[in-house]
Every structure is written in C-alpha cells, then in structure tokens.
C-alpha cells in the first residue's frame, strides 16, 4: 500500500478554540475558581477574592460568563441584592480546574 503523499493537516476544533477564548481570558479562571469553592457570592465578595481585578473589568467578565451560560446572576424577590453562582455548565468545570491545580502544583514555583 502506497503512503499518502498528502499529510493530514492539524487544525484546532472550533469548540476547543472557543472554550480557550473563554477560559483564557484574564480573570475568568479565578472567578470560576472562587464560585466553585464559595458557591454563591455577592459582587463585593467576588471583588475581595479577585483583588487585582477592577470593578469595571469584573462586571465585564461576569457578563461574558453569564452570556456563555457559565455564571448565573441571581436576585432575591423584593430585594436589590444581586449574587452570582455557577450554572450546571460552570460546575462541570470543576475537574478542569482541579487538573490546572495539579499541574501548577507540579510545575509552578510561584
């Protein structure tokens, strides 16, 4: 059997690329990590956890994560309190975040 002279070219899956566009954006991973561990957070509590992120950028990132179906914005009836939590899709990122923790424990000295 003759070997093919045309190599299959590697290409990234569009879904994989989109996922890394979301997860690779600065602060998104930290927001997801806080919500994985703290479950539900008010904005000020999230801001305290993700300290170097400005309020403006935190608002933008939360909106983007909401649009992607990863974060849910919750309001209590009759109250002006807003809180944020992960959706089921967001909670499904727990093994991914755990793998990142394992990798960073093994290879990052900071």
N, C-alpha and C positions, 0 to 999 in steps of 0.2 A: 504494500500500500504506500503510495507516494505521500510525503508530508506536504501539508498545505503550505503554499508559498506566502499566503496572506495570514498574518498573525491577527488574532482577535485583539482589538484594542480595548484596554481597560477604560471604563468610564464609571463615574460615581452615579449611584442611583439618585434620582431627583428627591425622593423622600428622605434619604440619608443626608443629602446636602441641605434640605430644608430644616431637618432636625438640628444639624450643627449650626445653622444660622440662628436658631432659637437658643440652643444651649450655650453656644459660643459667645453670645453677646454679653458684654461686661455686665456683671451684677446678677444676671438671670440665675446662674447656678447657685449663687449664695442665697437669693430669695427663695428658691425651691428648697434648698437645704434647711433654711430656718423654718419654713412651713412644714417640712417633713417632720421636724422634731418638735415644733411648738404648736402644731395643728392649726389653730386659728390665731391671727394676730391683727391688732389694730395697726393703722399706718404708723403711728408714733413708735410702737413697739418694734415693728419691722425696721424702721429707720434707726433705732438704737442698736439693733443686731448688725445691720449692714451700714456701719458707721461712716465710711468714706464716700458713700453714695449721696449725692444731693437729693433734696426732696423732689425737685423737678424731674430728675432722671429716674428716681424711684417710682414716681407716678407714671412716667412713660413706660417703664419696664413692666409694671403691674398691668397697665392697659394692654400691652403687647401680649403678655402671658394670658390675660383674660381672652383676648381675641383668638389665641391659639387653643383655648379650651383647657389650659393647664391650671389656671388660678380662677377662683370664684370670688366675686365681690359680694359680700353679704350685708344686708341692712336688717335691723330688727324693726318690726312694725311699730309705728308710733315713736320711734327713736331716731335720732340723727346719727347714731353710732354706725360706723362702717367697719367691717373687718374683712380679712382676706384669708382664704384657705385654699388648699389644693383640691382640685376635682379628682375624680377617679383616675383620669388620664395622668394627672400630675402625680398622684400617689404611686402610679405604676413606674415612675422614675426612681423609686427607692433603690432597686438593685443596681441601677446605673450609677447613682450617687455613691452607693456602697463600694462599687468597683473603683470609682475615682478615689475614694478614701484609701482603699488598699494600695492602689498604685502610688498615691502621693506619700503614704507612709513608707513605702519601699524605696522610692527614688528621690523624693524632695527633702532637702536638708533644712529648709527654712522653717 
